[in-house]
Amino acid sequence: MDTSRRQLTPAQRSAKIERDRRRRRERNMEFERLQKAETELQALTAAQRNENSCLRHRNERLNDMVSILENIIQQLREQNRELQQKNLGLEQTMKLTHGFHLINVKAPMKKFLTISLLLKVQGVLKAVFQMPRGFPIY
């Protein structure tokens, strides 16, 4: 036997064995608790990754939709500008033609309508137009 160690009495040996068993049980329980926590965290991490992936895909779709909507807005702005320019041109035409008065429309059984207009610009002028039948007159 090793004489450098102090010999334990049977009661001390029994108490030491019991302490050692209790420590091993506590370490095993702590190890099992940590393993369980690790498993739960791995499951939560997998669920979070899945949610992040879904959100990333949804974000990409929303970004694509935003891009499409921005393009539509740009197109509508351009159409609006064009319509404003056409409207301005029509307003100017209306100002210029404010003096026109329809005085006579003849619709003989020919291919053309004869329309006589009076224009008041500098004095009175008479204009006669021939238009194809079915030409809209507003």
Rosetta constraint file for C-alpha pairs under 8 A:
AtomPair CA 8 CA 12 HARMONIC 5.63 0.50
AtomPair CA 8 CA 13 HARMONIC 5.63 0.50
AtomPair CA 9 CA 13 HARMONIC 6.02 0.50
AtomPair CA 10 CA 14 HARMONIC 6.03 0.50
AtomPair CA 11 CA 15 HARMONIC 6.17 0.50
AtomPair CA 12 CA 16 HARMONIC 6.04 0.50
AtomPair CA 13 CA 17 HARMONIC 6.12 0.50
AtomPair CA 14 CA 18 HARMONIC 6.20 0.50
AtomPair CA 15 CA 19 HARMONIC 6.15 0.50
AtomPair CA 16 CA 20 HARMONIC 6.08 0.50
AtomPair CA 17 CA 21 HARMONIC 6.16 0.50
AtomPair CA 18 CA 22 HARMONIC 6.13 0.50
AtomPair CA 19 CA 23 HARMONIC 6.14 0.50
AtomPair CA 20 CA 24 HARMONIC 6.18 0.50
AtomPair CA 21 CA 25 HARMONIC 6.09 0.50
AtomPair CA 22 CA 26 HARMONIC 6.08 0.50
AtomPair CA 23 CA 27 HARMONIC 6.03 0.50
AtomPair CA 24 CA 28 HARMONIC 5.97 0.50
AtomPair CA 25 CA 29 HARMONIC 5.98 0.50
AtomPair CA 26 CA 30 HARMONIC 6.03 0.50
AtomPair CA 27 CA 31 HARMONIC 5.95 0.50
AtomPair CA 28 CA 32 HARMONIC 6.05 0.50
AtomPair CA 29 CA 33 HARMONIC 6.02 0.50
AtomPair CA 30 CA 34 HARMONIC 6.08 0.50
AtomPair CA 31 CA 35 HARMONIC 6.10 0.50
AtomPair CA 32 CA 36 HARMONIC 6.09 0.50
AtomPair CA 33 CA 37 HARMONIC 6.13 0.50
AtomPair CA 34 CA 38 HARMONIC 5.98 0.50
AtomPair CA 35 CA 39 HARMONIC 6.19 0.50
AtomPair CA 36 CA 40 HARMONIC 6.22 0.50
AtomPair CA 37 CA 41 HARMONIC 6.05 0.50
AtomPair CA 38 CA 42 HARMONIC 6.05 0.50
AtomPair CA 39 CA 43 HARMONIC 6.24 0.50
AtomPair CA 40 CA 44 HARMONIC 6.14 0.50
AtomPair CA 41 CA 45 HARMONIC 5.91 0.50
AtomPair CA 42 CA 46 HARMONIC 6.13 0.50
AtomPair CA 43 CA 47 HARMONIC 6.18 0.50
AtomPair CA 44 CA 48 HARMONIC 6.02 0.50
AtomPair CA 45 CA 49 HARMONIC 6.06 0.50
AtomPair CA 46 CA 50 HARMONIC 6.16 0.50
AtomPair CA 47 CA 51 HARMONIC 6.17 0.50
AtomPair CA 48 CA 52 HARMONIC 5.99 0.50
AtomPair CA 49 CA 53 HARMONIC 6.08 0.50
AtomPair CA 50 CA 54 HARMONIC 6.25 0.50
AtomPair CA 51 CA 55 HARMONIC 6.08 0.50
AtomPair CA 52 CA 56 HARMONIC 5.97 0.50
AtomPair CA 53 CA 57 HARMONIC 6.25 0.50
AtomPair CA 54 CA 58 HARMONIC 6.12 0.50
AtomPair CA 55 CA 59 HARMONIC 5.89 0.50
AtomPair CA 56 CA 60 HARMONIC 6.20 0.50
AtomPair CA 57 CA 61 HARMONIC 6.30 0.50
AtomPair CA 58 CA 62 HARMONIC 6.12 0.50
AtomPair CA 59 CA 63 HARMONIC 6.00 0.50
AtomPair CA 60 CA 64 HARMONIC 6.16 0.50
AtomPair CA 61 CA 65 HARMONIC 6.21 0.50
AtomPair CA 62 CA 66 HARMONIC 6.08 0.50
AtomPair CA 63 CA 67 HARMONIC 6.14 0.50
AtomPair CA 64 CA 68 HARMONIC 6.22 0.50
AtomPair CA 65 CA 69 HARMONIC 6.06 0.50
AtomPair CA 66 CA 70 HARMONIC 6.00 0.50
AtomPair CA 67 CA 71 HARMONIC 6.24 0.50
AtomPair CA 68 CA 72 HARMONIC 6.22 0.50
AtomPair CA 69 CA 73 HARMONIC 6.06 0.50
AtomPair CA 70 CA 74 HARMONIC 6.15 0.50
AtomPair CA 71 CA 75 HARMONIC 6.17 0.50
AtomPair CA 72 CA 76 HARMONIC 6.05 0.50
AtomPair CA 73 CA 77 HARMONIC 6.05 0.50
AtomPair CA 74 CA 78 HARMONIC 6.22 0.50
AtomPair CA 75 CA 79 HARMONIC 6.12 0.50
AtomPair CA 76 CA 80 HARMONIC 5.91 0.50
AtomPair CA 77 CA 81 HARMONIC 6.14 0.50
AtomPair CA 78 CA 82 HARMONIC 6.22 0.50
AtomPair CA 79 CA 83 HARMONIC 6.05 0.50
AtomPair CA 80 CA 84 HARMONIC 6.01 0.50
AtomPair CA 81 CA 85 HARMONIC 6.19 0.50
AtomPair CA 82 CA 86 HARMONIC 6.16 0.50
AtomPair CA 83 CA 87 HARMONIC 5.90 0.50
AtomPair CA 84 CA 88 HARMONIC 6.01 0.50
AtomPair CA 85 CA 89 HARMONIC 6.14 0.50
AtomPair CA 86 CA 90 HARMONIC 6.07 0.50
AtomPair CA 87 CA 91 HARMONIC 6.00 0.50
AtomPair CA 88 CA 92 HARMONIC 6.17 0.50
AtomPair CA 89 CA 93 HARMONIC 6.12 0.50
AtomPair CA 90 CA 94 HARMONIC 5.97 0.50
AtomPair CA 91 CA 95 HARMONIC 6.16 0.50
AtomPair CA 92 CA 96 HARMONIC 6.19 0.50
AtomPair CA 93 CA 97 HARMONIC 5.90 0.50
AtomPair CA 94 CA 98 HARMONIC 5.61 0.50
AtomPair CA 97 CA 119 HARMONIC 7.51 0.50
AtomPair CA 99 CA 118 HARMONIC 7.60 0.50
AtomPair CA 99 CA 119 HARMONIC 5.38 0.50
AtomPair CA 99 CA 120 HARMONIC 4.75 0.50
AtomPair CA 99 CA 121 HARMONIC 6.84 0.50
AtomPair CA 100 CA 117 HARMONIC 6.37 0.50
AtomPair CA 100 CA 118 HARMONIC 5.41 0.50
AtomPair CA 100 CA 119 HARMONIC 4.57 0.50
AtomPair CA 100 CA 120 HARMONIC 6.51 0.50
AtomPair CA 101 CA 117 HARMONIC 5.73 0.50
AtomPair CA 101 CA 118 HARMONIC 5.25 0.50
AtomPair CA 101 CA 119 HARMONIC 6.75 0.50
AtomPair CA 102 CA 115 HARMONIC 7.69 0.50
AtomPair CA 102 CA 116 HARMONIC 6.51 0.50
AtomPair CA 102 CA 117 HARMONIC 4.89 0.50
AtomPair CA 102 CA 118 HARMONIC 6.64 0.50
AtomPair CA 103 CA 116 HARMONIC 5.97 0.50
AtomPair CA 103 CA 117 HARMONIC 5.77 0.50
AtomPair CA 103 CA 118 HARMONIC 6.93 0.50
AtomPair CA 104 CA 115 HARMONIC 5.95 0.50
AtomPair CA 104 CA 116 HARMONIC 5.11 0.50
AtomPair CA 104 CA 117 HARMONIC 7.12 0.50
AtomPair CA 105 CA 113 HARMONIC 7.22 0.50
AtomPair CA 105 CA 114 HARMONIC 5.90 0.50
AtomPair CA 105 CA 115 HARMONIC 4.62 0.50
AtomPair CA 105 CA 116 HARMONIC 6.35 0.50
AtomPair CA 106 CA 113 HARMONIC 6.01 0.50
AtomPair CA 106 CA 114 HARMONIC 5.18 0.50
AtomPair CA 106 CA 115 HARMONIC 6.44 0.50
AtomPair CA 107 CA 112 HARMONIC 7.38 0.50
AtomPair CA 107 CA 113 HARMONIC 4.99 0.50
AtomPair CA 107 CA 114 HARMONIC 6.55 0.50
AtomPair CA 108 CA 112 HARMONIC 7.83 0.50
AtomPair CA 108 CA 113 HARMONIC 7.06 0.50
AtomPair CA 111 CA 132 HARMONIC 5.96 0.50
AtomPair CA 111 CA 133 HARMONIC 5.71 0.50
AtomPair CA 112 CA 130 HARMONIC 5.73 0.50
AtomPair CA 112 CA 131 HARMONIC 5.21 0.50
AtomPair CA 112 CA 132 HARMONIC 4.57 0.50
AtomPair CA 112 CA 133 HARMONIC 5.37 0.50
AtomPair CA 113 CA 129 HARMONIC 7.95 0.50
AtomPair CA 113 CA 130 HARMONIC 5.43 0.50
AtomPair CA 113 CA 131 HARMONIC 5.29 0.50
AtomPair CA 113 CA 132 HARMONIC 6.33 0.50
AtomPair CA 113 CA 133 HARMONIC 6.12 0.50
AtomPair CA 114 CA 128 HARMONIC 6.79 0.50
AtomPair CA 114 CA 129 HARMONIC 5.80 0.50
AtomPair CA 114 CA 130 HARMONIC 4.74 0.50
AtomPair CA 114 CA 131 HARMONIC 6.78 0.50
AtomPair CA 115 CA 128 HARMONIC 5.63 0.50
AtomPair CA 115 CA 129 HARMONIC 5.27 0.50
AtomPair CA 115 CA 130 HARMONIC 6.43 0.50
AtomPair CA 115 CA 131 HARMONIC 7.93 0.50
AtomPair CA 116 CA 126 HARMONIC 7.03 0.50
AtomPair CA 116 CA 127 HARMONIC 5.76 0.50
AtomPair CA 116 CA 128 HARMONIC 4.51 0.50
AtomPair CA 116 CA 129 HARMONIC 6.55 0.50
AtomPair CA 117 CA 126 HARMONIC 5.90 0.50
AtomPair CA 117 CA 127 HARMONIC 5.22 0.50
AtomPair CA 117 CA 128 HARMONIC 6.34 0.50
AtomPair CA 118 CA 124 HARMONIC 6.76 0.50
AtomPair CA 118 CA 125 HARMONIC 5.77 0.50
AtomPair CA 118 CA 126 HARMONIC 4.81 0.50
AtomPair CA 118 CA 127 HARMONIC 6.32 0.50
AtomPair CA 119 CA 124 HARMONIC 5.91 0.50
AtomPair CA 119 CA 125 HARMONIC 5.24 0.50
AtomPair CA 119 CA 126 HARMONIC 6.38 0.50
AtomPair CA 119 CA 127 HARMONIC 7.47 0.50
AtomPair CA 120 CA 124 HARMONIC 4.98 0.50
AtomPair CA 120 CA 125 HARMONIC 6.58 0.50
AtomPair CA 121 CA 125 HARMONIC 7.84 0.50
AtomPair CA 131 CA 135 HARMONIC 6.61 0.50
